[in-house]
Amino acid sequence: MATHRTKMLIIGSGPAGYSAAIYGARAMMEPIVVQGIQPGGQLTITTDVENYPGFADVIQGPWLMEQMQQQAEHVGTRMHWDTIVEVDLANGPPYRAVGDSGDEYIGDTLVIATGAQAKWLGVPGEQELGGKGVSACATCDGFFYRGRKVAVIGGGNTAVEEALYLTNHSDDVTLIHRREELRAEKILQERLFKSPKISTLWNKVVERFEAGENGALHHLVLKDTQTGEESTLEVDGAFVAIGHAPATELFKGKLAMDEGGYLLTEPGSPKTELPGVYAAGDVTDHTYRQAVTAAGMGCMAALDAEKFHATLDFAKAEAEAEAAE
Ligand code: NDP
């Protein structure tokens, strides 16, 4: 077990965490990034990215995150493949965090960039059939359903992108949505409706996931939200794409959150209510949730942390001068 000290401790390794690291390192804050269980964050489980500025051609999410990590390392960031399991924010700055490895991290400033995770429906069969037909990531698991029948549940950008992606593997994709209007962007909707491989089921919710004799997913039991009528849909794979929940469990009772569990910050800034503690990216943003906005917020957090750190240095110098008098 070791203790690692830094002027800027960053928890999380998505676009927000890595951007904070790039700016922090270049400001001589000698940042440490504790990467978490999914280094690179949500973009490592996507494929095509065509909306991150700077790339004329379509790029791959995992590649983009590798580039960000390397860029952060090249300018002097220390990466730790560890997962923070405990934070002490009551007695800072400096703030203390403990990793799954038993290592201790002490940061004069703290940037929280822990992101968000996929939400589940919470209906019978969903968890039991996880990895046996039920998944929350088509880009990770879609390949396993080549030539088979699949369904996607949800009506947002993620659901539509996942349905479109699955057409690379399957000719029979059903999108199941609880209303009769999608929330996804119009350009994605157009692509969806144009695809001969995708059909849509409107006003339907999944009541349960049921297995066949082999123990793997066999069908979904659906309920019509208008008539209450039940029906079944035989599928080999079902992808739940109903949004995300922020990864803020660690900060419950320690930092202010909204009713969705997103960390609250000063409007227009990544500052939390604690001095030198910042929140950036999806952990605090349920509106935009884009790689580019997360990166921007990471940058803002690093700039604010640097300014705050200068005040700590100033206070320390003053105290030393007083003591010397
Ligand atoms: P969203 O919150 O946008 O959409 C969630 C969808 O799931 C909604 O259609 C919602 O239905 C449905 N839903 C939620 N809970 C349930 C439930 N219990 N049962 C059935 N359906 C449910 O999440 P996304 O993950 O799609 O997107 C999150 C953010 O990320 C958005 O801002 C999106 O724009 C962005 N994004 C952008 C991408 C891009 O630009 N390439 C790609 C992917 C995401 P209802 O509509 O009725 O509320």
Residues whose N, C-alpha, C, O or C-beta is under 5 A from the ligand:
A	BS01	NDP	L121 G154 G155 G156 N157 T158 A159 R178 R179 E181 R183 A241 I242 G243 H244 T287 Y288 R289
